Amino acid sequence: MEPPRVNSMSRDSSNSLGGLTRHEGNVVLVEKDNLESLPPNAPLSDVVVGVLRTLGLGEASDVIFSTDSNPGRVSIVHGTTADVIWCDEFGAESTTTSQFATALNLSPVAGDWVSVRDGYVTSVSPRTTELRRPGATPGDVQVLAANIDVVLVVLPIDRELNILMLERLAVMAFDSGARPVVVLTKSDGSHVVEAVVEEASDAVPGVEVMTTSSASGYGIEKLRAILHQGVTAVMLGASGAGKTSLLNALEGSSELTASVSRSGEGRHVTTTRRLYRLSSGGVLLDIPGIRLLDLTIGQQGLDDAFADITELARNCKFSDCAHSGDDGCAVEAAVASGELSPRRLESWRTIRDEMIQQGLSRDQEVSARKKKGRGAKPKPVPSFDDED
């Protein structure tokens, strides 16, 4: 079969990968971005788009790059610079540490699609999803990673399952806009795996729950099937949950691991955000371990993670029912009848109260900035890449 040919076509503004390619038989037509030097009808296969596919670009992605720059993706952020994997007009790939241009529309994070030129990140494509946590200043929010398709909520089961952590991480995953998948690690260290899976499934209704063992390889192939081409995933969990070991099992990589103390706490082995291209075709962004206090809570994430309570609440007498002694509360009625566990409602109340408190903190921060004459503009987002 004749290999695909690449034709260049004029375009005056920025390029969107959603409109960058179209197929006519076995010919791939690529709109002109920085491909001016490519000869017409060059017998090249994939070219720039092919490289971007290996970085996680999906078939239906609508990513925008500047016409006078090279396209790439951020793998690691170091304060005001970032390591970017990018390619030139011929599809030749490079990884460079690039400074941020002063007029950037967004502060780049791991997973961002960016345009680079002369050692600078010149623009950041609009994001489809954002994984967030509270920033260093009360009321601020830090974006950990962007353009995520799947959030792997990783928890170990060689000890008692931390349901509160599971529920809170599920809220964070749902709030990002990505699809959550619960991965229970260290299954070889548990004698009650089925019971734990049932417990996890009850805590996050409707979310896929799978078990793995990095030691035996159990469940690894099933996980690889999720991480196929066009999928960008991130592992979300506390230190010591087995995330690095899981990455090692997926790819046979040599990431360092650390022992876990008797309390179940692990050292922060992963202290930067990295982008791994997996043999299964997908991309994995590895980020630092998450602590309970790191969670940013949004209403949509809360509603999705507690879908059972959200559904019951539709039958409450009042639309703003707080499910705490309110007249005609269908949620509390479900607890009284045994349909909903008291612990489930208590978890919802705890996380809902934290969400309200975070909202108040943001309002107070904006008010304080206005009083200081700085307006409501947020402070630059700090980097947490070197934290322990």
DRENVEXNU-481483 format. One record per residue (C-alpha): residue number from 1; residue in three letters; x, y, z. Coordinates in Angstrom, 3 decimals, padded with zeros to 6 digits, m for minus. Layout:
+-------+------+----------+----------+----------+
| timar | pake |       xx |       yy |       zz |
+-------+------+----------+----------+----------+
|   NUM |  ALA |        X |        Y |        Z |
...
+-------+------+----------+----------+----------+
//
This chain:
+-------+------+----------+----------+----------+
| timar | pake |       xx |       yy |       zz |
+-------+------+----------+----------+----------+
|     1 |  MET |  000.000 |  000.000 |  000.000 |
|     2 |  GLU |  001.293 |  003.469 | m000.865 |
|     3 |  PRO |  002.322 |  005.361 |  002.289 |
|     4 |  PRO |  000.322 |  008.461 |  003.295 |
|     5 |  ARG |  001.405 |  011.737 |  001.723 |
|     6 |  VAL |  001.464 |  015.083 |  003.490 |
|     7 |  ASN |  000.206 |  018.161 |  001.678 |
|     8 |  SER |  000.553 |  021.679 |  003.090 |
|     9 |  MET | m002.324 |  024.136 |  002.870 |
|    10 |  SER | m002.435 |  027.819 |  003.786 |
|    11 |  ARG | m004.049 |  029.111 |  006.931 |
|    12 |  ASP | m003.764 |  032.600 |  008.388 |
|    13 |  SER | m004.338 |  032.067 |  012.116 |
|    14 |  SER | m003.425 |  029.552 |  014.819 |
|    15 |  ASN | m003.791 |  025.878 |  014.061 |
|    16 |  SER | m006.241 |  023.549 |  015.740 |
|    17 |  LEU | m005.353 |  019.876 |  015.630 |
|    18 |  GLY | m009.076 |  019.170 |  015.376 |
|    19 |  GLY | m008.836 |  020.781 |  011.942 |
|    20 |  LEU | m005.165 |  020.065 |  011.317 |
|    21 |  THR | m005.696 |  016.819 |  009.466 |
|    22 |  ARG | m008.252 |  015.341 |  007.123 |
|    23 |  HIS | m008.070 |  012.136 |  005.145 |
|    24 |  GLU | m008.701 |  011.556 |  001.458 |
|    25 |  GLY | m008.192 |  007.882 |  000.866 |
|    26 |  ASN | m004.696 |  007.096 |  002.056 |
|    27 |  VAL | m003.599 |  010.732 |  001.813 |
|    28 |  VAL | m003.266 |  012.735 |  005.063 |
|    29 |  LEU | m003.819 |  016.432 |  004.373 |
|    30 |  VAL | m002.124 |  018.608 |  006.980 |
|    31 |  GLU | m002.984 |  022.284 |  007.248 |
|    32 |  LYS |  000.012 |  024.554 |  007.195 |
|    33 |  ASP |  001.276 |  025.621 |  010.618 |
|    34 |  ASN |  005.056 |  025.553 |  010.794 |
|    35 |  LEU |  005.395 |  023.141 |  007.856 |
|    36 |  GLU |  006.422 |  025.796 |  005.313 |
|    37 |  SER |  009.660 |  024.013 |  004.455 |
|    38 |  LEU |  007.949 |  020.714 |  003.672 |
|    39 |  PRO |  007.772 |  020.109 | m000.071 |
|    40 |  PRO |  004.262 |  019.488 | m001.472 |
|    41 |  ASN |  003.184 |  015.843 | m001.587 |
|    42 |  ALA |  006.156 |  014.766 |  000.548 |
|    43 |  PRO |  005.937 |  010.982 |  001.144 |
|    44 |  LEU |  006.034 |  011.333 |  004.925 |
|    45 |  SER |  003.975 |  009.261 |  007.306 |
|    46 |  ASP |  002.417 |  011.037 |  010.323 |
|    47 |  VAL |  004.987 |  013.866 |  010.525 |
|    48 |  VAL |  004.137 |  016.304 |  013.316 |
|    49 |  VAL |  000.778 |  014.760 |  014.115 |
|    50 |  GLY |  002.364 |  011.357 |  014.592 |
|    51 |  VAL |  004.709 |  012.679 |  017.252 |
|    52 |  LEU |  001.846 |  014.445 |  019.028 |
|    53 |  ARG | m000.147 |  011.210 |  019.015 |
|    54 |  THR |  002.623 |  009.570 |  021.046 |
|    55 |  LEU |  002.316 |  012.410 |  023.548 |
|    56 |  GLY | m001.370 |  011.680 |  024.139 |
|    57 |  LEU | m003.165 |  013.614 |  021.414 |
|    58 |  GLY | m006.516 |  011.951 |  020.747 |
|    59 |  GLU | m008.186 |  011.516 |  017.386 |
|    60 |  ALA | m010.856 |  014.112 |  018.197 |
|    61 |  SER | m008.624 |  016.559 |  020.077 |
|    62 |  ASP | m009.054 |  020.255 |  019.377 |
|    63 |  VAL | m005.643 |  021.554 |  020.412 |
|    64 |  ILE | m004.456 |  024.977 |  019.268 |
|    65 |  PHE | m000.849 |  025.853 |  018.442 |
|    66 |  SER |  000.669 |  029.146 |  017.260 |
|    67 |  THR |  001.602 |  029.254 |  013.578 |
|    68 |  ASP |  005.085 |  030.672 |  014.228 |
|    69 |  SER |  006.083 |  028.158 |  016.926 |
|    70 |  ASN |  006.677 |  024.446 |  017.383 |
|    71 |  PRO |  004.007 |  022.241 |  019.012 |
|    72 |  GLY |  004.725 |  020.249 |  022.152 |
|    73 |  ARG |  003.583 |  019.088 |  025.564 |
|    74 |  VAL |  004.808 |  019.962 |  029.052 |
|    75 |  SER |  006.263 |  017.059 |  031.024 |
|    76 |  ILE |  007.761 |  018.767 |  034.090 |
|    77 |  VAL |  007.456 |  022.264 |  035.572 |
|    78 |  HIS |  010.307 |  023.926 |  037.489 |
|    79 |  GLY |  008.984 |  027.228 |  038.810 |
|    80 |  THR |  009.103 |  029.603 |  035.835 |
|    81 |  THR |  010.489 |  027.065 |  033.365 |
|    82 |  ALA |  009.187 |  023.785 |  031.992 |
|    83 |  ASP |  010.570 |  020.741 |  030.251 |
|    84 |  VAL |  008.695 |  020.508 |  026.951 |
|    85 |  ILE |  008.686 |  017.620 |  024.481 |
|    86 |  TRP |  008.203 |  019.218 |  021.063 |
|    87 |  CYS |  008.850 |  018.554 |  017.407 |
|    88 |  ASP |  009.982 |  020.666 |  014.486 |
|    89 |  GLU |  008.396 |  020.931 |  011.059 |
|    90 |  PHE |  009.956 |  017.664 |  009.969 |
|    91 |  GLY |  008.692 |  015.714 |  012.985 |
|    92 |  ALA |  012.121 |  015.624 |  014.643 |
|    93 |  GLU |  011.570 |  015.462 |  018.403 |
|    94 |  SER |  013.392 |  017.435 |  021.097 |
|    95 |  THR |  013.066 |  017.936 |  024.838 |
|    96 |  THR |  014.170 |  021.319 |  026.133 |
|    97 |  THR |  013.777 |  023.402 |  029.269 |
|    98 |  SER |  011.821 |  026.463 |  028.142 |
|    99 |  GLN |  011.189 |  029.737 |  029.914 |
|   100 |  PHE |  007.695 |  031.208 |  030.131 |
|   101 |  ALA |  006.981 |  034.179 |  027.881 |
|   102 |  THR |  005.827 |  037.210 |  029.858 |
|   103 |  ALA |  002.409 |  037.472 |  028.194 |
|   104 |  LEU |  001.326 |  033.831 |  028.528 |
|   105 |  ASN | m002.418 |  033.242 |  028.658 |
|   106 |  LEU | m001.993 |  030.454 |  031.256 |
|   107 |  SER |  000.742 |  029.344 |  033.634 |
|   108 |  PRO |  001.866 |  025.998 |  032.132 |
|   109 |  VAL |  001.518 |  022.771 |  034.106 |
|   110 |  ALA |  002.279 |  019.133 |  033.396 |
|   111 |  GLY |  000.119 |  017.898 |  030.539 |
|   112 |  ASP | m000.399 |  021.264 |  028.882 |
|   113 |  TRP | m000.208 |  021.467 |  025.081 |
|   114 |  VAL |  002.043 |  024.424 |  024.297 |
|   115 |  SER |  003.781 |  026.286 |  021.502 |
|   116 |  VAL |  007.521 |  026.881 |  021.888 |
|   117 |  ARG |  009.912 |  029.156 |  020.036 |
|   118 |  ASP |  013.527 |  030.201 |  020.696 |
|   119 |  GLY |  013.577 |  028.639 |  024.159 |
|   120 |  TYR |  010.265 |  030.134 |  025.305 |
|   121 |  VAL |  006.759 |  028.782 |  025.825 |
|   122 |  THR |  004.796 |  031.283 |  023.750 |
|   123 |  SER |  001.224 |  030.030 |  024.249 |
|   124 |  VAL | m000.815 |  027.408 |  026.090 |
|   125 |  SER | m003.725 |  025.659 |  024.393 |
|   126 |  PRO | m007.104 |  025.779 |  026.197 |
|   127 |  ARG | m007.432 |  022.892 |  028.636 |
|   128 |  THR | m010.049 |  020.163 |  028.520 |
|   129 |  THR | m009.592 |  019.094 |  032.157 |
|   130 |  GLU | m007.679 |  020.289 |  035.224 |
|   131 |  LEU | m006.577 |  018.397 |  038.321 |
|   132 |  ARG | m006.414 |  020.941 |  041.136 |
|   133 |  ARG | m005.502 |  021.340 |  044.782 |
|   134 |  PRO | m005.362 |  024.317 |  047.172 |
|   135 |  GLY | m002.462 |  026.691 |  046.619 |
|   136 |  ALA |  000.014 |  028.007 |  049.169 |
|   137 |  THR | m002.165 |  031.054 |  049.932 |
|   138 |  PRO | m005.649 |  030.545 |  051.419 |
|   139 |  GLY | m008.199 |  030.859 |  048.644 |
|   140 |  ASP | m005.735 |  030.100 |  045.839 |
|   141 |  VAL | m005.936 |  026.982 |  043.672 |
|   142 |  GLN | m002.981 |  025.221 |  042.061 |
|   143 |  VAL | m003.453 |  023.186 |  038.887 |
|   144 |  LEU | m001.426 |  019.978 |  039.217 |
|   145 |  ALA | m001.987 |  018.599 |  035.730 |
|   146 |  ALA | m004.031 |  019.386 |  032.642 |
|   147 |  ASN | m005.735 |  017.597 |  029.760 |
|   148 |  ILE | m006.257 |  014.374 |  031.713 |
|   149 |  ASP | m008.608 |  011.683 |  030.406 |
|   150 |  VAL | m008.411 |  009.157 |  033.257 |
|   151 |  VAL | m007.630 |  009.635 |  036.947 |
|   152 |  LEU | m006.356 |  006.454 |  038.598 |
|   153 |  VAL | m007.316 |  006.713 |  042.268 |
|   154 |  VAL | m004.668 |  004.491 |  043.857 |
|   155 |  LEU | m005.060 |  003.011 |  047.343 |
|   156 |  PRO | m003.278 |  000.045 |  048.989 |
|   157 |  ILE | m005.256 | m002.827 |  050.493 |
|   158 |  ASP | m002.478 | m004.587 |  052.395 |
|   159 |  ARG | m003.897 | m002.621 |  055.332 |
|   160 |  GLU | m007.346 | m001.293 |  056.203 |
|   161 |  LEU | m008.897 |  000.548 |  053.274 |
|   162 |  ASN | m008.985 |  004.294 |  053.901 |
|   163 |  ILE | m012.570 |  005.031 |  052.855 |
|   164 |  LEU | m012.341 |  008.726 |  053.688 |
|   165 |  MET | m009.300 |  009.083 |  051.439 |
|   166 |  LEU | m011.061 |  007.144 |  048.688 |
|   167 |  GLU | m014.137 |  009.353 |  048.802 |
|   168 |  ARG | m012.138 |  012.564 |  048.877 |
|   169 |  LEU | m009.852 |  011.521 |  046.032 |
|   170 |  ALA | m012.936 |  010.522 |  044.033 |
|   171 |  VAL | m014.362 |  014.006 |  044.541 |
|   172 |  MET | m011.084 |  015.507 |  043.322 |
|   173 |  ALA | m011.032 |  013.169 |  040.316 |
|   174 |  PHE | m014.625 |  013.911 |  039.334 |
|   175 |  ASP | m014.031 |  017.628 |  039.828 |
|   176 |  SER | m011.188 |  017.510 |  037.286 |
|   177 |  GLY | m013.608 |  016.502 |  034.543 |
|   178 |  ALA | m011.761 |  013.250 |  033.841 |
|   179 |  ARG | m012.968 |  009.662 |  034.278 |
|   180 |  PRO | m012.039 |  008.163 |  037.670 |
|   181 |  VAL | m010.911 |  004.540 |  038.015 |
|   182 |  VAL | m010.137 |  003.088 |  041.448 |
|   183 |  VAL | m006.976 |  000.948 |  041.509 |
|   184 |  LEU | m006.513 | m001.081 |  044.687 |
|   185 |  THR | m002.832 | m001.996 |  044.934 |
|   186 |  LYS | m000.880 | m004.592 |  046.926 |
|   187 |  SER | m003.674 | m007.146 |  046.621 |
|   188 |  ASP | m001.159 | m009.908 |  047.302 |
|   189 |  GLY | m000.960 | m008.590 |  050.871 |
|   190 |  SER | m004.686 | m008.948 |  051.600 |
|   191 |  HIS | m006.763 | m012.013 |  052.467 |
|   192 |  VAL | m010.103 | m010.224 |  052.062 |
|   193 |  VAL | m009.778 | m008.787 |  048.574 |
|   194 |  GLU | m013.391 | m009.399 |  047.523 |
|   195 |  ALA | m014.751 | m007.742 |  050.652 |
|   196 |  VAL | m012.497 | m004.724 |  050.145 |
|   197 |  VAL | m013.561 | m004.382 |  046.507 |
|   198 |  GLU | m017.194 | m004.416 |  047.601 |
|   199 |  GLU | m016.473 | m001.811 |  050.260 |
|   200 |  ALA | m014.741 |  000.426 |  047.709 |
|   201 |  SER | m017.544 | m000.014 |  045.186 |
|   202 |  ASP | m020.108 |  001.040 |  047.805 |
|   203 |  ALA | m018.047 |  004.155 |  048.579 |
|   204 |  VAL | m017.876 |  005.300 |  044.930 |
|   205 |  PRO | m021.009 |  004.004 |  043.163 |
|   206 |  GLY | m020.681 |  003.649 |  039.409 |
|   207 |  VAL | m016.881 |  003.937 |  039.381 |
|   208 |  GLU | m014.810 |  001.043 |  038.039 |
|   209 |  VAL | m012.820 | m000.664 |  040.802 |
|   210 |  MET | m009.906 | m002.966 |  039.947 |
|   211 |  THR | m007.245 | m004.741 |  041.998 |
|   212 |  THR | m003.561 | m005.056 |  041.153 |
|   213 |  SER | m000.349 | m006.487 |  042.524 |
|   214 |  SER |  002.941 | m005.069 |  041.327 |
|   215 |  ALA |  004.713 | m008.049 |  042.899 |
|   216 |  SER |  002.732 | m010.775 |  041.087 |
|   217 |  GLY |  001.606 | m008.775 |  038.057 |
|   218 |  TYR | m002.059 | m009.412 |  038.814 |
|   219 |  GLY | m004.361 | m006.881 |  037.155 |
|   220 |  ILE | m001.536 | m005.116 |  035.284 |
|   221 |  GLU | m002.702 | m006.199 |  031.817 |
|   222 |  LYS | m006.223 | m004.987 |  032.582 |
|   223 |  LEU | m004.786 | m001.637 |  033.595 |
|   224 |  ARG | m002.697 | m001.476 |  030.412 |
|   225 |  ALA | m005.888 | m001.949 |  028.379 |
|   226 |  ILE | m007.275 |  001.251 |  029.913 |
|   227 |  LEU | m004.125 |  003.191 |  029.034 |
|   228 |  HIS | m004.384 |  002.893 |  025.260 |
|   229 |  GLN | m003.359 |  005.380 |  022.575 |
|   230 |  GLY | m004.952 |  008.794 |  022.933 |
|   231 |  VAL | m005.442 |  008.413 |  026.705 |
|   232 |  THR | m003.606 |  010.573 |  029.218 |
|   233 |  ALA | m003.847 |  009.313 |  032.777 |
|   234 |  VAL | m002.637 |  010.457 |  036.168 |
|   235 |  MET | m002.203 |  008.456 |  039.363 |
|   236 |  LEU | m003.754 |  010.117 |  042.391 |
|   237 |  GLY | m003.063 |  008.829 |  045.880 |
|   238 |  ALA | m001.178 |  009.278 |  049.120 |
|   239 |  SER |  002.514 |  008.548 |  049.387 |
|   240 |  GLY |  003.065 |  004.846 |  050.013 |
|   241 |  ALA | m000.012 |  003.827 |  048.022 |
|   242 |  GLY |  002.120 |  001.951 |  045.496 |
|   243 |  LYS |  001.957 |  004.387 |  042.589 |
|   244 |  THR |  005.640 |  004.188 |  041.703 |
|   245 |  SER |  005.664 |  000.410 |  041.992 |
|   246 |  LEU |  002.611 |  000.338 |  039.745 |
|   247 |  LEU |  004.480 |  002.378 |  037.143 |
|   248 |  ASN |  007.417 | m000.009 |  037.427 |
|   249 |  ALA |  005.096 | m002.961 |  036.834 |
|   250 |  LEU |  003.461 | m001.271 |  033.844 |
|   251 |  GLU |  006.703 | m000.456 |  032.077 |
|   252 |  GLY |  009.566 | m002.095 |  033.899 |
|   253 |  SER |  010.931 |  001.378 |  034.623 |
|   254 |  SER |  013.532 |  002.082 |  037.281 |
|   255 |  GLU |  011.744 |  004.703 |  039.385 |
|   256 |  LEU |  012.916 |  004.626 |  042.990 |
|   257 |  THR |  010.563 |  003.247 |  045.623 |
|   258 |  ALA |  010.548 |  003.761 |  049.363 |
|   259 |  SER |  009.449 |  001.642 |  052.271 |
|   260 |  VAL |  006.249 |  002.488 |  054.115 |
|   261 |  SER |  006.242 |  002.998 |  057.873 |
|   262 |  ARG |  004.009 |  001.079 |  060.246 |
|   263 |  SER |  001.573 |  003.984 |  060.225 |
|   264 |  GLY |  001.081 |  003.479 |  056.500 |
|   265 |  GLU |  002.763 |  006.735 |  055.542 |
|   266 |  GLY |  005.360 |  006.682 |  052.795 |
|   267 |  ARG |  008.033 |  009.159 |  051.833 |
|   268 |  HIS |  007.364 |  011.375 |  048.824 |
|   269 |  VAL |  009.431 |  009.420 |  046.322 |
|   270 |  THR |  007.929 |  011.208 |  043.335 |
|   271 |  THR |  008.694 |  014.904 |  043.785 |
|   272 |  THR |  008.273 |  016.144 |  040.228 |
|   273 |  ARG |  005.657 |  015.732 |  037.555 |
|   274 |  ARG |  006.793 |  013.521 |  034.674 |
|   275 |  LEU |  005.244 |  012.413 |  031.420 |
|   276 |  TYR |  005.697 |  008.745 |  030.503 |
|   277 |  ARG |  004.856 |  007.340 |  027.093 |
|   278 |  LEU |  003.625 |  003.825 |  027.786 |
|   279 |  SER |  004.091 |  000.762 |  025.616 |
|   280 |  SER |  000.300 |  000.360 |  025.680 |
|   281 |  GLY |  000.065 |  003.584 |  023.644 |
|   282 |  GLY | m001.182 |  005.903 |  026.373 |
|   283 |  VAL |  000.543 |  008.584 |  028.428 |
|   284 |  LEU |  000.939 |  008.653 |  032.202 |
|   285 |  LEU |  001.621 |  011.810 |  034.170 |
|   286 |  ASP |  003.267 |  010.958 |  037.473 |
|   287 |  ILE |  002.685 |  013.589 |  040.172 |
|   288 |  PRO |  003.621 |  013.828 |  043.884 |
|   289 |  GLY |  001.603 |  012.035 |  046.537 |
|   290 |  ILE | m001.559 |  013.771 |  047.714 |
|   291 |  ARG | m002.385 |  014.476 |  051.358 |
|   292 |  LEU | m005.926 |  014.842 |  052.689 |
|   293 |  LEU | m005.386 |  018.569 |  053.184 |
|   294 |  ASP | m004.389 |  018.904 |  049.515 |
|   295 |  LEU | m007.867 |  018.335 |  048.150 |
|   296 |  THR | m009.799 |  020.993 |  046.286 |
|   297 |  ILE | m013.535 |  020.366 |  046.335 |
|   298 |  GLY | m016.048 |  021.502 |  043.722 |
|   299 |  GLN | m019.819 |  021.102 |  043.707 |
|   300 |  GLN | m019.856 |  018.972 |  040.554 |
|   301 |  GLY | m017.168 |  016.689 |  041.927 |
|   302 |  LEU | m019.103 |  016.309 |  045.184 |
|   303 |  ASP | m022.332 |  015.533 |  043.326 |
|   304 |  ASP | m020.657 |  012.961 |  041.084 |
|   305 |  ALA | m018.682 |  011.220 |  043.827 |
|   306 |  PHE | m021.791 |  010.996 |  045.999 |
|   307 |  ALA | m024.154 |  010.181 |  043.162 |
|   308 |  ASP | m026.367 |  008.104 |  045.461 |
|   309 |  ILE | m026.971 |  011.064 |  047.764 |
|   310 |  THR | m027.388 |  013.406 |  044.803 |
|   311 |  GLU | m030.114 |  011.145 |  043.415 |
|   312 |  LEU | m031.904 |  010.846 |  046.758 |
|   313 |  ALA | m031.746 |  014.620 |  047.215 |
|   314 |  ARG | m033.982 |  015.084 |  044.177 |
|   315 |  ASN | m036.866 |  013.961 |  046.389 |
|   316 |  CYS | m036.133 |  016.354 |  049.260 |
|   317 |  LYS | m038.872 |  018.862 |  050.060 |
|   318 |  PHE | m036.518 |  021.812 |  049.586 |
|   319 |  SER | m034.011 |  022.193 |  046.758 |
|   320 |  ASP | m031.401 |  023.666 |  049.129 |
|   321 |  CYS | m031.822 |  020.917 |  051.715 |
|   322 |  ALA | m028.676 |  020.496 |  053.832 |
|   323 |  HIS | m029.619 |  016.934 |  054.841 |
|   324 |  SER | m029.140 |  017.831 |  058.479 |
|   325 |  GLY | m032.475 |  017.928 |  060.250 |
|   326 |  ASP | m034.306 |  019.661 |  057.403 |
|   327 |  ASP | m038.039 |  019.077 |  057.053 |
|   328 |  GLY | m038.883 |  016.531 |  054.343 |
|   329 |  CYS | m035.278 |  015.390 |  053.807 |
|   330 |  ALA | m035.285 |  012.302 |  051.590 |
|   331 |  VAL | m031.610 |  011.611 |  052.296 |
|   332 |  GLU | m032.078 |  011.349 |  056.056 |
|   333 |  ALA | m035.187 |  009.260 |  055.429 |
|   334 |  ALA | m033.036 |  006.856 |  053.409 |
|   335 |  VAL | m030.622 |  006.586 |  056.336 |
|   336 |  ALA | m033.501 |  005.875 |  058.734 |
|   337 |  SER | m034.819 |  003.117 |  056.458 |
|   338 |  GLY | m031.392 |  001.533 |  056.002 |
|   339 |  GLU | m031.200 |  002.390 |  052.297 |
|   340 |  LEU | m028.196 |  004.676 |  052.905 |
|   341 |  SER | m025.478 |  004.118 |  055.488 |
|   342 |  PRO | m025.054 |  006.779 |  058.206 |
|   343 |  ARG | m021.300 |  006.813 |  057.526 |
|   344 |  ARG | m021.942 |  007.708 |  053.884 |
|   345 |  LEU | m024.044 |  010.735 |  054.835 |
|   346 |  GLU | m021.525 |  011.803 |  057.458 |
|   347 |  SER | m018.732 |  011.695 |  054.848 |
|   348 |  TRP | m020.842 |  013.829 |  052.516 |
|   349 |  ARG | m021.462 |  016.380 |  055.271 |
|   350 |  THR | m017.753 |  016.550 |  056.146 |
|   351 |  ILE | m016.628 |  017.091 |  052.560 |
|   352 |  ARG | m019.501 |  019.507 |  051.844 |
|   353 |  ASP | m018.522 |  021.609 |  054.867 |
|   354 |  GLU | m014.914 |  021.713 |  053.654 |
|   355 |  MET | m016.095 |  022.831 |  050.216 |
|   356 |  ILE | m018.059 |  025.662 |  051.809 |
|   357 |  GLN | m015.031 |  026.660 |  053.891 |
|   358 |  GLN | m012.796 |  026.697 |  050.806 |
|   359 |  GLY | m015.308 |  028.961 |  049.072 |
|   360 |  LEU | m015.290 |  031.330 |  052.040 |
|   361 |  SER | m011.488 |  031.375 |  052.046 |
|   362 |  ARG | m011.425 |  032.314 |  048.373 |
|   363 |  ASP | m013.955 |  035.111 |  048.952 |
|   364 |  GLN | m011.942 |  036.440 |  051.902 |
|   365 |  GLU | m008.733 |  036.385 |  049.855 |
|   366 |  VAL | m010.339 |  038.327 |  047.003 |
|   367 |  SER | m011.735 |  040.847 |  049.478 |
|   368 |  ALA | m008.316 |  041.276 |  051.114 |
|   369 |  ARG | m006.660 |  041.864 |  047.735 |
|   370 |  LYS | m009.213 |  044.535 |  046.843 |
|   371 |  LYS | m008.577 |  046.342 |  050.120 |
|   372 |  LYS | m004.845 |  046.336 |  049.365 |
|   373 |  GLY | m005.512 |  047.912 |  045.976 |
|   374 |  ARG | m004.435 |  044.887 |  043.961 |
|   375 |  GLY | m007.875 |  044.088 |  042.622 |
|   376 |  ALA | m009.051 |  040.495 |  042.505 |
|   377 |  LYS | m006.188 |  039.207 |  040.405 |
|   378 |  PRO | m004.716 |  035.938 |  041.720 |
|   379 |  LYS | m001.096 |  035.643 |  042.762 |
|   380 |  PRO |  001.276 |  033.667 |  040.538 |
|   381 |  VAL |  000.816 |  029.968 |  041.197 |
|   382 |  PRO |  003.764 |  028.614 |  043.205 |
|   383 |  SER |  005.653 |  025.491 |  042.182 |
|   384 |  PHE |  005.480 |  022.420 |  044.390 |
|   385 |  ASP |  007.831 |  020.333 |  042.252 |
|   386 |  ASP |  010.634 |  020.210 |  044.787 |
|   387 |  GLU |  008.579 |  019.611 |  047.920 |
|   388 |  ASP |  009.040 |  016.623 |  050.211 |
+-------+------+----------+----------+----------+
//
